Amino acid sequence: MARVQASDSLIPRQVFEVPPAEPNNSTADSGSQGSGVKLKKQIGLLDGVAIIVGVIVGSGIFVSPKGVLRFSGSIGQSLIVWVLSGVLSMVGALCYAELGTMIPKSGGDYAYIGTAFGPLPAFLYLWVALLILVPTGNAITALTFAQYLLKPFWPSCEAPIEAVQLLAAAMICVLTLINCYNVKWVTRVTDIFTGTKVVALLVIVGAGVWWLLNGNTEHWDNPFSGGFQDPGYIALAFYSGLFSYSGWNYLNFVTEELKDPYQNLPKAICISMPVVTIIYMITNIAYFSVLSPDEILSSDAVAVTFGDKMLGYLSWIMPFAVACSTFGSLNGAIFASSRLFFVGARNGHLPAAISLINVNCLTPVPSLIFLGALTLLLLFIKDIYVLINYVSYVEALFTLISVSGLLWMRYKQPKTERPIKVSLALPIIYLIVCLFLVISSCTQTPYVVGIGTIIILSGIPVYYLTIHNPVKWLADTSQAINLWCSKFFICMPNQEKFD
């Protein structure tokens, strides 16, 4: 008989009463470590680098670098924001390297906030990720993919929204199927499309270098002219820059599937973040060399405008590059974020069925299908783009809480083993900058902050009604769904032991 355990504790536990079983021969031969059904460690160092680079370098650098320019006021100040955003993301990633090796569990911020501050703050992160962060970001990426893949067929106007939505839905279904079937396929797709988008960015850089070598340097005569000094605008410029770097913490979501995480997690971070920062820097230099600030600010897709001006009959490469970039980015995002919901369910904060693992593929199939269904639902909501306004504030707030947890655990648990221990200055610097961004956003965009805060706080009654003291019919419903999913998807609960 199935049963649901709702818990105030973040200690993983068995949520489905079945006797421990050895996997079948095909499962054992596929490389699972030891007996039982659990996620396999299949992600190596290069795969980790590809996941970070692949998720970060999505549509942002191709479509909307104008956000940084709009709030910076000048190309010189804009470039400084891009570099400092990369440095700040690197500092944050190093802090997460300490957290990820001290708490080697999948789930990223959810696991760290729960360990430091308890189940309620962790649930609130899971709640807002469920409503805003994950499915909204994935849906936006899928729609961007469809829009730019269809662009050559409707060169002078927007593609029909129905065609965009259907193509985006097909993309989500295909990537969800790949993620369900085989982790190796996921890493191969990530590797291929990460390479594709890097090549496309190098085409942009090469064209920009050619343009400069031909003496077209007029845009660099006074690069800091018109720069804004208001702290609120500077904060918004950093929000735009940091949004383009978002995804640097996704490898922490899949720590349990990373080979030798104590070595490969920090190495992957230290390789990928400087690479992304350099790529973003030289790509923006190419954009600013060829396009005037007015051209960038009036463009809906800077890379496409750049291609139209520089590549002639090969300008179709840019919409294709945006499509490839978003395809690879969404693949990595689905892979990593599905583990967040998997871990949340394993800890009793979501229906237990989402924590089940397919016994043949050793992938969290119900979690992937749950995430795919949420994303498909958002595709057909007309105002989906409004939700993206809340992402930066909410992400900055919970990143601040996670790094605060690092400092808190340094104080409360000084003797806990830390395979990686960063300088105390790094989390303090990151905390100060995050506080500045959060406080500045309160003064510049109070409506966005207010709505985002209300969404976060709405998780408190949900927590007490469904987790802390669940009503009987909800527990019975979750129990029935858990039993049905285990049979239909040929799944079992995770059998790996945790301290």
C-alpha positions in Angstrom: 0.0 0.0 0.0 1.3 3.4 -0.9 1.5 6.1 1.7 2.5 9.8 1.7 4.7 11.3 4.4 4.4 15.0 4.8 7.2 16.3 6.8 8.6 19.4 8.5 12.1 18.0 8.0 14.3 18.2 5.0 15.8 14.8 5.6 15.1 12.6 2.6 13.0 9.5 3.4 11.1 6.7 1.8 7.8 8.0 0.6 6.5 4.8 -1.0 6.3 1.5 0.9 7.9 -1.2 -1.3 10.6 -3.6 -0.4 14.1 -2.6 -1.6 14.7 -4.3 -4.9 17.7 -5.0 -7.1 17.4 -3.3 -10.5 17.0 -5.6 -13.5 20.1 -6.6 -15.4 19.7 -3.9 -18.0 19.6 -1.3 -15.2 22.6 -2.7 -13.4 24.6 -3.0 -16.6 23.8 0.7 -17.4 26.2 1.8 -14.7 24.2 2.5 -11.6 26.4 2.7 -8.6 25.5 -0.2 -6.2 22.1 -1.8 -5.7 18.8 0.0 -5.7 17.1 2.6 -7.8 18.8 6.0 -7.8 20.1 8.6 -10.1 23.4 7.7 -11.8 26.6 9.8 -11.7 27.0 10.3 -15.5 28.0 14.0 -15.7 31.8 14.6 -16.2 33.8 17.8 -16.1 33.3 18.8 -19.7 29.6 18.0 -19.5 29.4 20.2 -16.4 31.1 23.1 -18.3 28.7 22.6 -21.2 25.7 22.6 -19.0 26.7 25.9 -17.3 27.7 27.6 -20.6 24.8 26.1 -22.4 22.2 27.3 -19.9 23.7 30.8 -19.4 24.2 31.5 -23.1 20.6 31.4 -24.1 18.7 34.0 -26.1 19.8 36.9 -24.0 23.1 37.8 -25.7 21.5 37.4 -29.1 18.3 39.2 -28.5 18.4 41.9 -25.7 21.8 43.4 -24.8 19.9 46.7 -25.1 18.6 46.3 -21.6 22.1 47.0 -20.1 22.6 49.9 -22.6 19.3 51.5 -21.8 20.0 51.8 -18.1 23.7 52.5 -18.5 23.4 55.3 -20.9 26.7 54.8 -22.7 28.5 52.0 -24.4 31.6 52.3 -22.2 29.5 52.1 -19.0 27.5 49.3 -20.5 30.7 47.2 -21.1 31.8 47.8 -17.5 28.4 46.5 -16.3 28.8 43.4 -18.5 32.2 42.7 -17.0 31.2 43.3 -13.4 28.1 41.2 -13.9 30.3 38.4 -14.9 32.7 38.9 -12.0 29.8 39.1 -9.6 28.3 35.9 -11.0 31.7 34.2 -10.6 31.8 35.3 -7.0 28.3 33.9 -6.4 29.2 30.7 -8.2 32.3 30.2 -6.0 30.1 30.7 -2.9 27.8 28.0 -4.3 30.8 25.7 -4.9 31.3 25.8 -1.1 27.6 25.2 -0.5 27.5 22.4 -3.1 30.4 20.5 -1.7 29.4 21.0 1.9 25.8 19.9 1.1 26.3 17.5 -1.8 22.6 17.1 -2.6 20.7 18.0 -5.8 18.3 20.9 -5.6 20.6 23.9 -5.4 19.2 26.8 -3.5 16.3 24.7 -2.1 18.7 22.3 -0.4 21.0 25.1 0.9 18.2 27.3 2.3 16.6 24.2 3.9 19.8 23.2 5.6 20.5 26.7 6.8 17.1 28.0 7.7 14.6 25.1 7.8 11.8 23.7 5.8 9.5 26.8 5.5 12.0 29.1 3.7 13.0 26.2 1.5 9.4 25.5 0.6 8.9 29.2 -0.3 11.8 29.0 -2.7 10.3 25.8 -4.2 6.9 27.5 -4.4 8.1 30.5 -6.3 10.3 28.4 -8.5 7.1 26.3 -9.3 5.0 29.4 -10.1 7.5 31.8 -11.7 11.2 30.9 -12.1 11.3 27.6 -13.8 8.2 27.1 -16.0 8.0 30.8 -17.0 11.7 30.9 -18.0 11.4 27.6 -19.9 8.2 28.8 -21.7 9.8 32.1 -22.7 12.9 30.2 -24.1 10.7 27.8 -26.1 8.7 30.7 -27.6 11.9 32.5 -28.5 13.1 29.3 -30.2 9.9 29.0 -32.2 9.8 32.7 -33.2 13.4 32.7 -34.6 13.2 29.3 -36.3 10.1 30.5 -38.1 11.6 34.0 -38.9 12.9 33.0 -42.4 9.4 31.9 -43.4 7.8 35.2 -42.3 10.7 37.7 -43.0 8.7 40.9 -43.1 6.2 40.2 -40.3 5.6 38.2 -37.1 4.9 34.5 -37.5 1.3 33.5 -36.5 1.1 33.1 -32.8 -0.6 29.6 -33.2 2.4 28.4 -35.3 4.8 29.8 -32.7 3.0 28.1 -29.8 2.7 24.7 -31.5 6.3 24.6 -32.5 7.3 25.7 -29.0 5.1 22.9 -27.6 6.6 20.3 -29.9 10.1 21.4 -28.8 9.2 21.0 -25.1 7.8 17.6 -25.7 10.8 16.4 -27.7 13.3 17.7 -25.1 11.2 16.2 -22.2 11.3 12.8 -24.0 15.0 13.0 -24.4 15.5 13.9 -20.8 13.2 11.0 -19.7 15.0 8.4 -21.8 18.7 8.9 -21.3 21.0 11.4 -19.4 23.8 10.7 -21.9 21.5 12.0 -24.7 20.9 15.1 -22.7 24.6 15.8 -22.3 25.3 15.1 -26.0 22.5 17.6 -27.1 23.9 20.1 -24.6 27.5 19.7 -25.9 26.4 20.0 -29.6 24.3 23.1 -29.2 26.7 24.8 -26.8 29.3 24.4 -29.6 26.9 25.7 -32.2 26.0 28.9 -30.2 29.7 29.6 -29.5 30.5 29.3 -33.2 27.6 31.7 -34.0 29.0 34.2 -31.4 32.5 33.9 -33.0 30.9 34.8 -36.4 29.6 38.0 -34.8 33.0 38.7 -33.2 34.8 38.0 -36.5 32.5 40.3 -38.4 33.0 43.0 -35.7 36.8 42.7 -35.9 36.7 42.9 -39.7 34.5 46.1 -39.4 37.0 47.7 -37.0 40.0 46.8 -39.1 38.4 48.7 -42.0 38.6 51.9 -39.9 35.0 52.0 -38.6 35.8 53.2 -35.1 33.5 56.2 -34.8 31.3 54.6 -32.2 34.4 54.5 -29.8 35.3 58.2 -30.1 33.6 59.0 -26.8 32.4 55.8 -25.3 31.3 57.1 -21.8 29.2 60.0 -23.2 25.7 60.1 -21.7 26.3 57.5 -18.9 23.8 57.5 -16.1 24.9 58.1 -12.5 21.7 57.4 -10.6 22.1 54.4 -8.4 18.6 53.1 -9.3 19.5 53.0 -13.0 22.8 51.4 -12.3 20.9 48.7 -10.3 18.5 48.1 -13.2 21.5 47.9 -15.6 23.0 45.2 -13.4 19.7 43.4 -13.2 19.7 43.2 -17.0 23.3 42.0 -17.1 22.9 39.5 -14.3 19.7 38.1 -16.0 21.9 37.3 -19.1 24.3 35.4 -16.7 21.5 33.6 -14.9 21.9 29.8 -14.9 25.4 29.7 -13.4 23.9 27.8 -10.4 22.2 25.1 -12.5 24.9 22.6 -12.1 24.3 22.7 -8.3 20.8 21.4 -9.1 22.3 18.1 -10.3 25.1 17.5 -7.8 24.1 13.9 -7.1 24.6 13.1 -10.8 28.0 14.8 -11.1 31.1 12.5 -11.1 33.4 13.4 -8.3 31.5 16.6 -7.3 34.2 17.8 -4.9 36.6 18.2 -7.8 34.3 18.7 -10.8 31.8 21.3 -9.4 34.4 24.0 -8.6 36.4 23.2 -11.8 33.4 23.5 -14.0 32.5 26.8 -12.4 36.1 28.2 -12.7 36.3 27.2 -16.4 32.8 28.2 -17.5 32.3 31.6 -15.9 35.4 33.3 -17.3 34.6 31.8 -20.7 31.1 33.2 -20.7 32.3 36.6 -19.4 34.9 36.8 -22.2 32.4 35.7 -24.8 29.8 38.3 -23.7 32.5 41.1 -23.6 33.9 40.6 -27.1 30.4 40.0 -28.5 29.2 43.3 -27.1 32.3 45.0 -28.5 31.3 43.7 -31.9 27.7 44.9 -31.5 28.8 48.4 -30.4 31.4 48.6 -33.2 28.8 47.9 -36.0 25.6 49.3 -34.6 25.0 52.7 -33.1 23.4 52.9 -29.6 20.1 54.1 -31.3 20.1 51.0 -33.6 20.6 48.7 -30.6 17.9 50.4 -28.5 15.4 50.2 -31.4 16.1 46.6 -32.2 14.0 43.7 -30.9 16.9 41.2 -31.7 20.3 42.8 -31.8 22.0 39.8 -33.4 19.4 39.7 -36.3 19.9 43.5 -36.9 23.7 42.9 -36.8 23.3 40.0 -39.3 21.2 42.0 -41.7 23.8 44.7 -41.8 27.0 42.6 -41.9 26.2 39.2 -43.4 24.1 39.9 -46.5 22.5 36.8 -48.0 23.9 34.8 -45.0 21.9 36.9 -42.6 19.6 33.9 -42.0 22.4 32.5 -39.9 21.5 34.8 -37.0 17.8 33.7 -36.5 19.0 30.1 -36.9 21.8 30.7 -34.3 19.2 32.1 -31.8 17.0 29.1 -32.4 20.0 26.7 -31.8 21.0 28.7 -28.7 17.6 28.6 -27.1 17.2 24.8 -28.0 20.4 23.9 -26.1 19.7 26.3 -23.3 16.2 24.9 -22.7 17.6 21.3 -22.8 20.0 22.1 -20.0 17.3 24.0 -18.0 14.8 21.1 -18.2 17.5 18.6 -17.1 18.6 20.7 -14.1 15.3 22.2 -13.0 13.4 18.9 -13.0 15.8 17.7 -10.3 14.7 20.7 -8.1 11.1 19.4 -8.1 12.4 15.8 -7.7 14.3 16.7 -4.6 11.3 18.8 -3.3 9.0 15.8 -3.6 11.6 13.5 -2.1 11.6 15.7 1.0 7.8 15.8 1.3 7.2 19.3 -0.1 5.5 18.2 -3.3 3.4 15.1 -4.2 5.5 12.0 -3.6 4.9 10.8 -7.1 7.3 13.5 -8.4 10.2 11.8 -6.5 9.9 8.5 -8.3 12.6 7.2 -10.6 12.1 5.0 -13.7 13.7 1.6 -13.0 15.0 1.2 -16.6 16.3 4.7 -17.5 17.1 5.8 -13.9 15.7 9.3 -14.6 13.0 11.2 -12.7 10.3 10.7 -15.3 7.3 12.0 -13.3 9.2 15.1 -12.4 10.1 15.8 -16.0 6.6 15.2 -17.2 5.2 17.4 -14.4 7.6 20.2 -15.4 6.8 19.8 -19.1 3.0 20.0 -18.4 3.5 23.2 -16.4 5.6 24.7 -19.2 3.0 23.7 -21.9 0.3 25.3 -19.9 2.1 28.6 -19.7 2.7 28.6 -23.5 -0.9 29.4 -24.1 -1.3 32.2 -21.6 -1.2 35.5 -23.6 0.4 37.5 -20.8 3.2 35.2 -20.0 5.9 37.8 -20.8 4.5 39.9 -17.9 5.8 37.2 -15.4 9.4 37.6 -16.6 9.4 41.0 -14.9 9.3 39.3 -11.5 12.1 36.8 -12.2 15.1 39.0 -11.6 13.9 40.4 -8.2 12.8 36.9 -6.9 16.1 35.3 -8.1 18.2 38.0 -6.5 16.3 37.7 -3.2 16.7 34.0 -2.9 20.3 34.0 -4.0 20.8 36.6 -1.2 19.2 34.2 1.2 21.3 31.2 0.0 24.6 33.2 0.5 23.3 34.4 3.9 22.9 30.7 4.7 26.6 30.1 3.9 27.6 32.8 6.4 25.1 31.6 8.9 26.5 28.0 8.7 30.0 29.3 9.0 28.9 30.7 12.4 26.6 27.9 13.6 28.5 24.9 12.1 32.2 25.9 12.1 33.4 22.3 12.3 31.3 20.9 9.4 33.5 19.5 6.7 33.9 21.9 3.8 35.9 20.4 0.9 36.0 23.9 -0.6 36.1 27.0 1.7 36.2 30.4 -0.1 37.5 33.5 1.5 35.0 35.1 3.8 35.3 38.3 1.8 33.6 36.7 -1.2 30.2 35.9 0.4 30.2 39.3 2.2 30.8 41.2 -1.1 28.2 39.2 -2.9 25.7 39.8 0.0 26.3 43.5 0.0 25.8 43.8 -3.8 22.6 41.6 -3.7 21.3 43.8 -0.9 21.9 46.9 -3.0 20.1 45.4 -6.0 17.1 44.3 -3.9 16.8 47.6 -2.1 17.3 49.6 -5.3 14.6 47.6 -7.1 12.2 48.4 -4.2 12.6 52.1 -5.1 12.7 51.9 -8.9 10.0 49.2 -9.5 7.9 49.0 -6.3 4.9 47.4 -8.2 7.1 44.5 -9.4 8.6 44.0 -6.0 5.2 44.1 -4.3 3.6 41.5 -6.6 6.7 39.3 -6.4 6.6 39.5 -2.6 2.9 38.6 -2.5 3.6 35.5 -4.6 6.3 34.4 -2.3 4.2 35.0 0.9 1.3 33.2 -0.7 3.3 30.0 -0.2 3.0 30.3 3.6 -0.7 29.2 3.9 -0.1 26.6 1.2 2.8 25.2 3.3 0.6 24.9 6.5 -2.4 23.5 4.7 -0.5 20.9 2.6 2.8 20.1 4.3 2.8 21.1 8.0 -0.7 19.8 8.8 -2.2 18.4 5.5 -5.9 17.8 5.1 -6.9 14.2 4.7 -8.3 14.3 1.2 -5.1 15.9 -0.1 -3.0 13.1 1.4 -5.4 10.5 0.0 -5.2 12.1 -3.4 -1.4 12.3 -3.4 -1.3 8.7 -2.2 -3.5 7.5 -5.2 -1.5 9.5 -7.7 1.8 8.1 -6.3 0.6 4.5 -6.7 -0.7 5.2 -10.2 2.5 6.9 -11.4 4.6 4.1 -10.0 2.7 1.5 -12.1 2.2 3.6 -15.2 5.8 5.0 -15.5 7.4 1.8 -14.0 9.0 3.8 -11.2 10.2 3.3 -7.7 11.3 5.8 -5.0 14.9 6.8 -4.7 16.8 4.2 -2.7 20.0 6.1 -2.1 20.9 6.7 1.5 21.6 10.2 2.8 23.2 11.4 6.0 
